[in-house]
């Protein structure tokens, strides 16, 4: 509990520092689907709404390695198979120039076990997402199921 409160307090300061230190960032998101075609969404401890899991790409790391690492760190799932990004999105946030690579993931092993950054994680039918799913997340899930792509912005 203390760790989550601390994350909520420190996270805005970290984001501001990161904006000054790294005005251009590269991130990854994984659209993880189970055998029933449901998509895995997470609620972070430091921000509101349901999101696709993911995070930043570290130095000397490929996009594929980053999404596999993030899924493992956040949810303790092992992604299998070679991965290629489906799309690249521009996500201006807090004055930063953020670019996010989106991956579709259908082959994984393990049971969903969220880490300290994640308050909740669950699989949802793509046509029955929670009401507090972020708009960008809902657009990406719809696009992965045949909806017209709404643009290059996250």
HELIX and SHEET records of a PDB file:
HELIX    1   1 UNK A    2  UNK A   21  1                                  20    
HELIX    2   2 UNK A   63  UNK A   75  1                                  13    
HELIX    3   3 UNK A  135  UNK A  144  1                                  10    
SHEET    1   A 4 UNK A  53  UNK A  56  0                                        
SHEET    2   A 4 UNK A  24  UNK A  32 -1                                        
SHEET    3   A 4 UNK A  96  UNK A 105  1                                        
SHEET    4   A 4 UNK A  87  UNK A  93 -1                                        
SHEET    1   B 3 UNK A  50  UNK A  51  0                                        
SHEET    2   B 3 UNK A  39  UNK A  44 -1                                        
SHEET    3   B 3 UNK A 118  UNK A 124 -1                                        
SHEET    1   C 2 UNK A  78  UNK A  79  0                                        
SHEET    2   C 2 UNK A 108  UNK A 109 -1                                        
END                                                                             
